[in-house]
Amino acid sequence: MVKLGLIAGGGALPVSLARHCRAVGRPLFVVRLKGFADRALLEFDGADVGIAELGKGIKALRQSGCGAVCLAGKVDRPDMAALKPDLRGLAVLPGAILAARGGDDALLSFLLREFEREGFQVEGAHDVMAGLTLPRGHLGRHEAGVADLSDINRALEAARAIGRLDIGQGAVCCRGLVLALEAQEGTDAMLDRVAELPQTLRGSAMERCGVLAKASKPGQELRIDLPTIGPETVRRAAKAGLAGIVGEMGLLLVLEREETVRLADEAGLFIFGVS
């Protein structure tokens, strides 16, 4: 079994992947990105590496015997002028700056190519942990009704539109009206904004209405940065009065699936995967 080097940003995804590797007996080494990685990852063999310390990270991966890498977790776009790169990081910095002008996807794809040039196989989170993506159809007890279909289509259309511009991956629609689009603030903050809107525009716990859609970006590098939902997404969607969450089959990561579905069932939300 090829040893995995998990390059970990923030959020629950890297922690879930690390615990999965331990559970199935896959050898693992975690590169914890300073300022981003969850402290829970300290329990795994690894090293703390700055975001621009590419040489240090590659050396640590090689010394630990990793043959594959997986980039997972949230990393805010850095201030390029404030970075403190090592020699290897300094060598790729001009290319990274140029790639960043093309958007987040271009920058992430550039970084993947650097690891591939160093001889590492690159795996997506869904490659590391099978069954992580949203299947076709419904998860849980609740199903979308006929009245939800127009909101599902409209929200997906909006999410794909901002994806084409590399702005974000999520959108909220209620009664045909787009209430919010996700930008750099992320899905949770977007849902918090929806929860603060007048109830004349959105649903409520008594009368749920509206849909959160998350969609991959056209031409997106599918081994990194797939849209993600988890328990916190459900909690905030429920607080915003939404009726459900929709994503693309095989292109939406569902973290802590049992807990996510349990919370959706309790709140009366559907989770739906479209083909």
PyMOL commands that set and color helices and strands:
alter all, ss='L'
color gray80, all
select helices_A, chain A and resi 12-24+39-43+54-63+80-82+87-100+104-117+125-128+146-164+187-195+231-239+257-267
alter helices_A, ss='H'
color red, helices_A
select strands_A, chain A and resi 4-8+28-33+46-49+68-72+121-122+137-139+170-174+177-181+211-214+228-229+244-248+253-254+270-274
alter strands_A, ss='S'
color yellow, strands_A
deselect
rebuild
show_as cartoon
